[in-house]
């Protein structure tokens, strides 16, 4: 074999190795991208980062003689053919008091569509004190063609917010939801991922 042939074979081997490494890196980046919403949601649920609310199993026994205005906001991702909005735009609740509100969703398409709600609270500092006992956002929601449903949220604002220097002077909080479409692949992946918080 001529030296040029050896150099050519070595270059071909190096090229193949580079291609394999690039494909492997692309696969890893694709996997991270596919799972990033789930990982981010888990991180926010555990830490309260970004105004993510806490999940509670029941209300607290202490109700303060202090009222806070809770505002509600609802929207959908561009590729979800739903109409989604709160039934009331705001309500006044006592800190520590359990409250109930509803959102209304309508599937505007001619086929069943599944969605999952993401949520946050502003100001962000109040996210850790906004506790949801029951919420449609804990699970995926499937609406039949042109079906309209009322989706309840049961919540309270933890009285501990009154002891936190970052939140004790706050008088307003906004709970926002945005619904995203759930594809079959995403639904299969989410069934294997524990839901932490809501």
LINCOR-V776937 format. One record per pair of residues at least 4 apart in sequence whose ideal C-beta (glycine too) atoms are under 7 Angstrom apart, sorted by the first residue. I is the first residue (numbers start at 1). J is the second residue. Records with the same first field share a line. If there is no record, write none. Layout:
# LINCOR-V776937
I = J / J
This chain:
# LINCOR-V776937
1 = 5 / 6
3 = 7
4 = 8
5 = 9
6 = 10
7 = 11
8 = 12
9 = 13
10 = 14
11 = 15
12 = 16
13 = 17
14 = 18
15 = 19
16 = 20
17 = 21
18 = 22
19 = 23
20 = 24
21 = 25
22 = 26
23 = 27
24 = 28
25 = 29
26 = 30
27 = 31
28 = 32
29 = 33
30 = 34
31 = 35
32 = 36
35 = 39
36 = 40
37 = 41
38 = 42 / 189 / 190 / 193
39 = 43
40 = 44
41 = 45 / 118
42 = 46 / 196
43 = 47 / 49
44 = 49 / 50 / 52
45 = 52 / 196 / 197
46 = 196 / 197
48 = 52 / 54 / 127 / 128
50 = 120 / 124
51 = 120 / 121 / 122 / 124 / 127
52 = 120 / 127 / 197
53 = 119 / 121 / 127 / 130 / 131 / 132 / 198
54 = 128 / 130 / 131 / 197
55 = 132 / 197 / 198
56 = 131 / 132 / 133
58 = 133
59 = 98 / 133 / 156
60 = 96 / 156 / 158 / 159
62 = 96 / 159
63 = 94 / 96 / 97
64 = 94 / 95 / 96 / 159 / 162
66 = 94 / 95 / 162
67 = 92 / 93 / 94
68 = 93 / 95 / 157 / 171 / 173
69 = 90 / 92 / 171 / 172
70 = 90 / 91 / 93 / 173 / 175
71 = 89 / 90 / 172 / 174
72 = 86 / 88 / 89 / 90 / 101 / 175
73 = 86 / 174 / 176
74 = 84 / 85 / 86 / 103 / 177
75 = 84 / 178
76 = 80 / 82 / 84 / 178 / 179
77 = 178 / 179 / 180 / 181
79 = 181
80 = 113 / 115 / 179 / 180 / 181
81 = 107 / 108 / 109 / 113
82 = 105 / 106 / 107 / 108 / 113 / 115 / 143 / 179
83 = 106 / 108
84 = 103 / 105 / 179
85 = 103 / 104
86 = 101 / 103
87 = 101 / 102 / 103 / 104
88 = 101
91 = 99 / 101
93 = 97 / 99 / 157
95 = 157 / 159 / 161 / 162
96 = 156 / 157 / 159
97 = 156
98 = 133 / 154 / 156
99 = 155 / 156
100 = 152 / 154
101 = 153
102 = 150 / 151 / 152
103 = 151 / 153 / 177
104 = 148 / 150
105 = 143 / 149 / 151
106 = 148
107 = 113 / 143 / 144 / 145 / 146 / 147
109 = 113 / 145
110 = 145
111 = 145
112 = 142 / 143 / 144 / 145
113 = 143 / 181
114 = 140 / 141 / 142 / 182 / 187
115 = 140 / 141 / 179 / 180 / 181 / 182
116 = 140 / 180 / 182
117 = 136 / 137 / 177 / 178 / 179
118 = 178 / 180
119 = 137 / 175 / 176 / 177
120 = 127 / 176
121 = 126 / 127 / 130 / 173 / 174 / 175
122 = 174
123 = 170
125 = 166 / 167
126 = 130 / 161 / 167 / 170 / 173
129 = 157 / 158 / 160 / 161 / 167
130 = 155 / 157 / 173 / 175
131 = 155 / 156 / 158
132 = 153 / 154 / 155 / 198
133 = 154 / 155
134 = 152 / 154
135 = 153 / 198
136 = 141 / 151 / 152 / 153
137 = 177 / 198
138 = 195 / 198
140 = 182 / 187
143 = 147 / 149
157 = 161 / 173
160 = 164
161 = 167 / 168
162 = 168
163 = 168
164 = 168
182 = 186 / 187
183 = 187
184 = 188
185 = 189
186 = 190
187 = 191
189 = 193
